[in-house]
Amino acid sequence: MKLYFSPGSCGLAAQIALREAGVPFDLVKVDFATKRTVDGDYLQVNPKGFIPALEWDDGAIVTEGAVILQWIADHHPDARLLPPVGTVDRYRAMEWLNYVATDLHKGMAVMFSTLVDGDSKVRFAEGNLALRFAYVDDHLATNDYVLGDRFSAVDTYLYNVLRWPPRVNIDISAYAAIQSFMRRMEQRPSVVASVAAELSTNR
Ligand SMILES: N[C@@H](CCC(=O)N[C@@H](CS)C(=O)NCC(=O)O)C(=O)O
């Protein structure tokens, strides 16, 4: 199993989920600028050019972070990373995965974009992202994890994306429930190991 990633970006969630499921994997670093890995052309792996991508030992490749998380969860049901397929709880989890992917992840992508000027980023952070953070904070005020009292794959993605605001000068320290959630996640061995693994490949 190979997980294609780049340090500091959105491959962290899949890495945490793989560790939670106890799946052995190799990390393969992708250079965003050249779209290359040590093995060669990353566009042959994922023509969209985005990480993450997960390559199975038989060569099958899955892309899109929210889908990769479901793939990991469904292939390792004992890890109970997501509610069973077809249940209302599963659709609730999918709602959250989609919200994190489309509203939070891609909203934060605006803040990293070189195509958007500084003033527009400030307006976007205040007029758009602040509402997203407030919604998440409100939810986490009465739920230890996104799906309630139990950790799930959704938390890996939310944690991944919520690591980014300080890097683009967005202060989320006043969102107390988000802060508690982040500290809770950082106590998990899977999170500690995944962050360390990214750091070690970044040296
Ligand atoms: N639709 C993709 C988007 C993933 C994505 O935005 N990946 C970013 C890193 S967080 C990326 O690969 N960027 C490459 C680049 O900007 O060159 C998904 O949900 O997995």
The ligand as an SDF file (V2000), in Angstrom:
LIG
                    3D

 20 19  0  0  0  0  0  0  0  0999 V2000
  -10.3240   17.0420   -4.7000 N   0  0  0  0  0  0  0  0  0  0  0  0
   -9.1100   16.6560   -4.0200 C   0  0  0  0  0  0  0  0  0  0  0  0
   -8.3170   17.9170   -3.6970 C   0  0  0  0  0  0  0  0  0  0  0  0
   -7.0710   17.6080   -2.9230 C   0  0  0  0  0  0  0  0  0  0  0  0
   -6.1790   18.8290   -2.8240 C   0  0  0  0  0  0  0  0  0  0  0  0
   -6.6320   19.9820   -2.8830 O   0  0  0  0  0  0  0  0  0  0  0  0
   -4.8830   18.5730   -2.6760 N   0  0  0  0  0  0  0  0  0  0  0  0
   -3.9010   19.6450   -2.6290 C   0  0  0  0  0  0  0  0  0  0  0  0
   -3.1270   19.6320   -1.3160 C   0  0  0  0  0  0  0  0  0  0  0  0
   -4.1560   19.8890    0.0980 S   0  0  0  0  0  0  0  0  0  0  0  0
   -2.8950   19.4060   -3.7520 C   0  0  0  0  0  0  0  0  0  0  0  0
   -2.6050   18.2790   -4.0850 O   0  0  0  0  0  0  0  0  0  0  0  0
   -2.3690   20.4770   -4.3380 N   0  0  0  0  0  0  0  0  0  0  0  0
   -1.3870   20.3120   -5.3800 C   0  0  0  0  0  0  0  0  0  0  0  0
   -0.9770   21.6070   -5.9490 C   0  0  0  0  0  0  0  0  0  0  0  0
   -1.4860   22.6180   -5.5030 O   0  0  0  0  0  0  0  0  0  0  0  0
   -0.1280   21.5770   -6.8330 O   0  0  0  0  0  0  0  0  0  0  0  0
   -9.4050   15.8870   -2.7480 C   0  0  0  0  0  0  0  0  0  0  0  0
  -10.4390   16.1800   -2.1140 O   0  0  0  0  0  0  0  0  0  0  0  0
   -8.6390   14.9760   -2.3810 O   0  0  0  0  0  0  0  0  0  0  0  0
  1  2  1  0
  2  3  1  0
  2 18  1  0
  3  4  1  0
  4  5  1  0
  5  6  2  0
  5  7  1  0
  7  8  1  0
  8  9  1  0
  8 11  1  0
  9 10  1  0
 11 12  2  0
 11 13  1  0
 13 14  1  0
 14 15  1  0
 15 16  2  0
 15 17  1  0
 18 19  2  0
 18 20  1  0
M  END
$$$$
